[in-house]
């Protein structure tokens, strides 16, 4: 629907532009003929001709007021973001893109989100009083000032060829975070200070059915932190802590999933790096540059994908 409406808009622009060009061409020819007549005689006819040709200049002003063309990527970003948020808020499923490879019979899967190492928390969530190890006052005062934080993950499906999200977003249960687990560490590259939870045993399971068998479709997992209101315990803010890609429908992933029919916590599972920023940048990025994006150094997510019968 986005591409179709875009083509309609462009055809209107072309038609209006061609009309204005024809009008301006006729106006210029009329004005030139008027100039020749006025040079030849002082009869009123040339003046009437010039009077008729004057209003022909209005299409030029209308053409000048046409909106400037915006980059295609920017318009797609705005349109798809609004569409994605609308479907997400309504708990509806975005349609699967037309060029995705599918089969007749859907298959069941179990996605086991096992754990995360070196989960980096945004600075906007934390203050010096939030870290018990750095607080110098009594324990009671520190307990009053400590924010309530919980952790979770969001998993969506994304088609790299059309740059579209599809299906719906799975939201995991929230995991309470002990403030004493938050540590200070130096960034390995630039030695900047950051707040890290060294080991987060998530142990989340998501079961889903899908008839998609396309390697260009991936799972997009976002690490999320929730800030709770101290009084009502309601969620005050939801902030992303990074994101990663899960090759849920690749040939290698399907073969490994078929070889292990029972998910096990004892096995290490697959590990993936965690990128900084928001996964919405996928709307702008080509798949060839995904792995070149900035990563949280030392942060890894462990997961397993198993066929579910």
C-alpha positions, 0 to 999 in steps of 0.5 A: 500500500505504501508503494502504490500510494507513492506512485499515485502521488508521483503521477499527480506531480508529473501531471501538474508539472506538465500542465504548468510547463505547457501553460508557461510555454503558451504564456511565453509565446503569447508574450513574445507575439505581443512584443512584436505587435507592440513594436509594429503599431499602437493599436489596442489589440496588443494591449488586450493580448498582453492583458490576457497573457499576464494571468498565464504567469500564475502557474509559475508561482503555483509551480514554485510553491510545490513542496520540495521532494524529500528523500525516499528513505525519509518518507518510508521511515516515517510511514513505516514507523507510524504503521508499525506503531499502529499495529503494535499498539492494537495488538494486530499482526503486520502482513507478511511481505509478498515476496517472502518464500513460504510453504503450505504447512506451518511449522512450530518453533520454540525460541529459548532466550537463555541469558545475556552477558554484560548487559549495558544499561543506559546512563539515563536510567541510573544515578550515582545513588542507584549504585549501592557500591558507590553510595556513601550514606546509610543503607536505609537512605540508599534503599529509598533512592534506588530506582526500581528496574526490571529487564525483558526482551522484545522479539519481532520479525523483519524481512531484509529485502523489502525492509519491512517488519511483519507478524507481531512483537512478542514481549517477554515477562519482566525480570526484577533486577537487583541493584547490587548486580549493577557494576561499573566498568570501563569500555574496552576501546575508549575507557569510558565509564558504563554501567553493566549487569555482568550476567542476566539469566533470562530463561524466556521461551516463546513458541510460534507457528510460521510457514516462512522458509526464507533466509532473508527473514530474521528475528529482531531481539531488543534488550529492554529496561523498564523503570518503575514508579516507586509508589505505584510500581507502574512502568514510568519509562521503557528504554532500549538497551541494544538489539541483535539479529536472530537467523530464525529461518536460515538453512543452517539454523533449521538444520541445527534446530532439527538435530536437537529436538529438546531444548536444554538449559545445560547446552550453551546455545548460539551466541550473537553480538548486541548492537547499540541504538535502536533496531528501527535503523534496519529501515535505512540499512542494507543487509550487507552493512548490518554486521558493521554497526557499532556493538556493545563491547563484550555484550552477548546474547545466548539463545536456542531455536528448537522445532516444537511438535 
